[in-house]
Amino acid sequence: MYRNDPYIVLTGDGAAKIAGSSATRGGLTMRYAPSEDLFVVNTVETADGVRTQVDIPREYTTLHWGDQTRPAQWVRQPTDTFNINHFNLLRRPGAIADFGGFSKMVPRLVDPGAKYGILLTHHPDLAPELREIGVCEFAGWLINRDGVRPIHVEVEPAVIGIQQLAGTWPIERLCTNSVMVVGCGSIGSAAVEALAGYGIGRVELLDPDRLLWHNIVRHTLGAKSVGRHKVFGLKDALAESWPNLDVRPHRLDVVDDAHFVRRLVENVDLVLCAADGIAPRRVVSHVARRAAKPAVLACVLDHGAVGEIVRLRPTPRFGCLLCLRSHFAERGAMDAEADQELDYGTGRVHQPMVAVPPDLRFVGTFAAKVAVATLLESLHGDHTQRLPGEQAVIGLRPGGDLAPPFNLSAPGDTRWAAIPPPRPLCPTCTADG
């Protein structure tokens, strides 16, 4: 197929109309988008003189470009090998079939004259082994008196979206799971997108803040959401990309509204915290532990030099966030939570905006991976998703001047470590805390 050949899109409804017709041939009307050199099947002649409109789902807004239309034809299985020949010709760039010989195999083929015509051929009974190697039920042909070239027809599949991964990724398991995301800023919004892509069935979004102008350089939401509460903007954005995801927004502060959050935590499988600051992370650590739910905490430290992912599991083997920080303090490491206390870019005293968007999204996606791996292993027994540790430190723009375990020297380097057991009489980890 030539690089500059047009492309044909056939929606599921259009394919069904052709396949369901009792006729063996008919006319088509195609909507044409000149800027893309794209044809979309718009009407199908299903019986002699009877044309029916093809349903183009409204979410396929791209397919509505342009008001130009072009006539075309469809024919059912001119020969047993017609679509096989199409497949073979596509694999030979520049291959052209003779117009005279082609027209003899397709009775009543409309002569395009000095222009060109388009033909769709339909082979409904292709053998499974032919489909397996790429022979298509619908094939496109660009008809010209100088020769006939194969062109690609993109047919809408019966299943689209996350369900296309069935059999290759455990979506049937993950669709039963739920994650609460606390903090829907730059890291949290990226984590939510990744959770949707992994196939999580429900997300509870917690954040009291609105999206402001200074946020959009690093947030997954764009300028059209400025002024909206982040949780509602994310809900609408996710509905477009991941319509099967159950998104439940809550304009709550995890600290001030902890009494409400506690009840929500009891009804999810895991809590992912991407909120900055000492208090939100400590509250998530405590509430999740008391509800016997795992938690994943994600942040960037030292002005974007390193990222940190901490997994907290409510078992006697692992302590809480404060147990981990006490362990670090005894060894002279930096106070990671204190590094999170200042807001970014608020116009008041704040940390400089040096953490770049891809790094923040990388940390958010990494946190989602840790969350999903935890659910697959702990709830579904998938030991191929066992992680190498409970704390991951990730080099983003490391200077190598921090105390262990944050003293990475190379970007992309990832250091995994264990978490110490609970401290004696820890108010979060002990049963009577």
N, C-alpha and C positions, 0 to 999 in steps of 0.2 A: 504494500500500500504506500502510495506517495505521501510524503510529509504534509503536502498541502491539499490532500483530498478531504472532502467534507466528512462529517461524522453524523451518524443517525442515532437518535435516542427513541426507544420504543418502551413506553410505560407498561406496567403489568396489565392495565385495562386494554391497551391497544393490542398487546400480544394475545390476550384472551379473546378479543373480538375476531381476530384473524383465525386463531386456532379453533374457535367455536363456530365459524361460518360453515354452512353446508355447501357453499360455492367453492370452486377450486381456484378462483382468481377474482380480482376486483381492483378498483381504484383506491388511491390514497390521496389525502391532502396533507401536506407537511408544512408546519410553521417553520420559518427560516430566521435564524439570528445571524445577520451578516458579519457582525464583529467577531463571532466565534466560528463562522462557517459551519453552523450546526443546524441540522434538521431534526424536528420533533414531529412524530406522527400525530396528526391532529384529528383526522376523520378516517374512517374505514368503511369501504363498501362491503357490506356483509351479505348482500343479495343483489340481484340485478337491479340497478337504479336506486338502491337503498343505502344511504350513507348515514353513519351514526358517529356522534361526537365521542372522542376519546377523553376519558377522565385524566387530567393531569393534576396530581395532588398539589395542594396549595403550598406545601413546604418546599416544593421544587421550583422556587421562584425564578431560578435561572432559566428554566425551560419556557418561561413566558416572554422572553426577550423577542422583540421584533414582531411586526405585523405582516411581514411578507409571507406569502404562501406559495407553494409549488405543487403541481400535480405529480403523482407517482403511481406505481402499480405494485400489486403483490400477486404471487403465483405459488400454489402449493405443489411442491416436489415435481418440478419438470422432468427430472430423471432421478434414479436412485442414488446417483453419485454427485448431484449438482452441488450440494453444500460441502461435500468432501473436496470437490475441486476448488471451491471458494477458500477453504482452509489451506489447501496446498498453494494456491496462488498468493495468499496473504504472506506466506513464508518466503516468497520470492520477490523481493522489492523490485518494482518496475515491471512486473509481469502483466501482460495484456492479452486478453482473449480476442479472437477475431470476431468482429461484429456479425458477419454473415453466418458463420457457424453457430454463434450464440443464438441468433434470432431464430434459427431453424429448430433449436431445442426448446424455445419458449414461444409457442404459438400465440398469435395476436399481440406480440410485443409491439408497443408503440414506437414508431420510428422517431427519434428525437430531432431529426432534421439537422440544422446547423448548430443546434444547442446540445444539451446533454439531458438525459433522463435518469431516473432512479428506479430501481426495481428491488423489492424484497422477495426472497424465496423462502418458503416455509417447509421444513422437513420435520414433521411431528414424530416420526417413528425411528429416530436415530438410535442405533444400538448403544448400550451403556458404555462400551469400550471406546466408541467414537467420541461420545461426550467427554469421556475421561481425558482424552488427549487434546480436546479443545475444539472439536467440530461443533458448530452452533446450530440450533434449531432454526434460527433466523439469520439469513445472510443478506448482505447489501451489495448492490452492483451499480456502478456509475456507467451509464450507457452513452456511448458516442460512436458515430459512424467510423471514426478512426480506430476504435477498439473499446473493449469493455474491461474495466478495472474493478477488483474487489474492494469494497469499503467496509468499515467496521460498523456493526450495529450493537449498541449497548442496550440490552434488554433488562428492565427492572426485575430483579430476582423476587421470588416469593417471600423470602425472608431477608430483611435488611436490619442494620443496627447491631446491637450487641449480641443478638441471637445468632448472628452469622458465625460466632466463635464457638457455638455448641459443638462438643466433641473434641475440641482442641484446647479449651480452657474451661475450668469448672464453674461456668456461669450458673448452672442449675443449682449449685451449692451456695454460691455467693449471693444469688438473688434473694436468699432467705435471711441474709444477715443485714445488720444495721450498724451504722457508725455515727456518733455525735462528733461534730467538728466545732470546737470552741475557738473562736477567732477567725473571721473570714476576710482577713487582709491579704497581703501578697502571697504569703506562704499557705494560708488556709484555703484561699480560693483555688490555688494550684492543686492542693491536696484533694479538694472536692472534685475537681475535674478528673483527676487520676482515679479516684474511687469509683466514679461513674464508669470510666473506661475499663476498670477491672470487673465491673458487673455487680457491685454492691447494690442491694435492692432498695435500701432506705437510708437517707442521711438526715440527721437533725442538725440544723445550722444555728449556732448561737453567736450573736454579735450585736451590741447595742448601737453601733456607729453607722454613720452615713458615709458614702463614697464621696470624697472631695477631690478637687482638682489635682492636688499634689499626690493623690493616691494612684492616679491612672497610669503613671509611667511604669508602675510595677505590678499593677493589679490585672487579673484576667478580664475584668469588666472594663468597658471603654467609656468614652465621654458621654454617651447617651444615658448612662446610669448615674452621672454626677448629681448629687443631691438626694438620691434614693438611699434607703437603708440597704446596707450590703447584702443582708440575708434575702431581701425581696428581689434585688437585682440579680443575685445568683440563681434564685429559684426560677426566674423567667428565662435566664440565659441557658440554664440546664435543661429546661423544658424543650428548647429548640433542638439541642444537640443530643439529648438523652431522654426521650419522651417516656421511657419505661421506668425511669428512676423516680422513686417517691421522695420528694424533697419537702421537708417541714421546717419552715423558718421560724426562729424565735428571737425577738428583739430583746434579749436578756443579757445582763452582765453576770458573768459566772461568779463574781465575788458578791456583788450587792444582792443578787437574786439566787444565792446558793440554795435557799430552801425550795425554790421551784426546780432548779437544776438537779437537785438530788433525786427527785421523782423521775425526771427524764432519763437520768443515767441508769436507773433500774430497768428501763425498757429498751436499752440498746446492748449490743454485743461488745462494743469497744468505744473508747473515747480518744479522739485525736485532738490534742491541744496545740494550736499554732498562735496563741495569744502571747504578746510580750508582757514582761513584768514578773516580779516575784509572786505577787498575790494570786493572779489567775492560775499560774502553773502549780502553785502549792495547793490551791483549792481543788484543781482537777486531780492532782495526785491523791489528796485525802479522800475526796468524794468517790472516786473510782475504786480506791482500795476498800473503802467501807461497803461499797456495793458489790465487791468481789468481781469487778470488771477490769480487764487489762486497759492500760492507757499508753498512748504514744505521744511524746512531747517533742516538738520540732522548733528550732530557732536558728538564727545566725548569731555569731558572737564576734567580739572585737571588731566592730564596724564592718562586718561582712567578710572577715578573714577566714573564718571556718564555720561550718554548719554542724549542728549537733542534733542527733535523734536519740531519744531515750525511751526505751520500752520498760514499762512498769507492770509486772505481773503479780497478782495477789496470791502469792504462795509463800510458805515459810522460807523458801530459798532466797528470795529477793526482797530487798528493802524498798522504801518509798523514795521520793525525790529528795527529801531532807536527809535520809540515811546516806544517799549517794553524795550529796553536797558536803555533808559532815566528813565523809571518807576523804573527799578531795581536799577539804580545808586542812585536815590533819597532815596532808602531804604537800601543802603550800601551793595548790593550784588556785586559779582565779575564781572569784565568786561569779559564777555564770549568770545567776539570776539578777544580780545587781547590774550587770552589763545590759540588761534588757529594760531597765526602768525608764529611760528617757524615750519620749515619742520621737518619731521621724517627721521632719518637715512640717511642723505645726505653726511655725512663725514665732514660737517662743523658744526658750532654751531647748535644744534638741540635738540628737545625734546627726551628724552629716549623712546625707543620702548617698552612701558609697556602695551599698549592697546593690548590685545590678540585677535587673529583672530575671535573666536566665538563671542566675545562681539561686535566687529566691524560689523560682519555680522548680528548679532541680531539687532543692531541699524539700519542698512541698510534695513533689512526686515521690521522692525517696521515702518520706514519712508514710505516704499512702501505701507504698510497697511493703513497708514494715508492718503496717496495720493489716493488710490483706494476708500476708504470709502468716501472721500470728493467728488470724481467724482460720485459715486453711489447716494449720497444724493443730491448733488447740481444739477446734470444734469439729473438724472433718477428718482428722487423722492423716493429713497429707504431709508426710515427713520429708518430701522433696522440698518443702517450703520452710524447712528449719533454718533459722538465722544463725550466724556465727557468734552472736553475742547479744547483749541487752543495751549497750550504748555504742553508737557509731559517731565518730568525729570525722568530718569530711573537709578536705582541703579545698577552699574556694580561691582565696587570695592570701595564702598563708605566708607569714614572715619568719616562722620558725623561732619566734622569740617568746612564746608562751610556755608555761609550765605543763608537764605531762598531765593529762593525755591530749592536751590541745596543741602540742608543739609539732604540728605537721609542717613540712617544708616544701611540699609539692602539690600543685592543684590537681584535684581528682583523686588524691590519695585518701583512703578510707581506713580508719583504725577502729576495730571492734574491741570491746572490753566487756567483762562481766560486771554485774552490780553486786555490791556486798549484801550480806544478809541483814535483816532488820537490827537496828540498835536496841539494846535493852531498854524496855519501857517506852519505846517509840509510841507517841500518842496516835499515830496513823496506823502502824503495823500491828500493834498488840491488840488482842481480842477485846480488852476492856478500855481501849483508847477512846 
